[in-house]
Amino acid sequence: MNKKYSEKRYDDFGLFIFPNKRGEGFKIIRDEDGWIFDKTYKDEQAAQNWIDDMIELTDKSKAKWKANI
């Protein structure tokens, strides 16, 4: 599986990939409260890509917010 960021960055972000217990595929779980996102991903790489996109979106939003202060 290809990862875009360091393991620490993923741990800090708090979203993790787990096999879907009720069928095929993978789910994403939020660490802080155990929230399970509704979408099921066909493979682990697709779930990883979604997490990478969320980290990138968050980083860009923070940078844009800081630039406007």
C-alpha positions in Angstrom: 0.0 0.0 0.0 1.3 3.4 -1.0 1.3 6.1 1.7 1.9 9.8 1.1 2.7 10.8 4.7 4.7 9.6 7.7 3.1 7.1 10.1 3.2 9.8 12.8 1.1 12.1 10.6 -1.5 9.4 10.2 -1.6 8.7 13.9 -1.9 12.5 14.6 -4.8 12.8 12.1 -6.6 10.0 13.8 -8.3 8.1 10.9 -7.5 4.4 10.5 -8.5 1.7 8.1 -10.1 -1.6 9.3 -11.6 -4.5 7.4 -15.4 -4.3 7.1 -16.8 -6.7 9.7 -20.2 -6.9 7.9 -19.0 -7.8 4.5 -16.2 -7.2 2.0 -14.0 -4.1 1.8 -12.6 -1.7 4.3 -14.0 1.0 6.5 -12.4 4.1 8.0 -12.7 4.7 11.7 -12.0 7.9 13.6 -9.7 7.2 16.6 -11.1 9.8 19.1 -14.6 8.3 19.4 -14.7 5.2 17.3 -16.9 6.8 14.6 -17.2 4.6 11.6 -17.6 6.4 8.3 -20.5 5.1 6.2 -18.6 4.4 2.9 -17.1 1.0 2.3 -14.0 1.0 0.1 -13.3 -2.0 -2.2 -9.6 -2.2 -1.3 -7.2 -0.8 1.3 -5.4 1.5 -1.1 -8.7 3.3 -2.0 -9.3 3.9 1.7 -5.7 5.1 2.1 -6.2 7.5 -0.8 -9.3 9.0 0.8 -7.4 9.6 4.1 -4.5 11.2 2.1 -7.0 13.5 0.4 -8.5 14.5 3.8 -5.1 15.3 5.3 -4.2 17.4 2.2 -7.5 19.3 2.3 -7.0 20.0 6.1 -3.4 21.2 5.5 -4.4 23.5 2.7 -7.4 24.9 4.7 -5.1 25.6 7.7 -2.5 27.3 5.5 -5.2 29.4 3.8 -6.7 30.4 7.1 -3.3 31.4 8.5 -2.6 33.5 5.4 -5.8 35.4 6.0 -5.1 36.4 9.6 
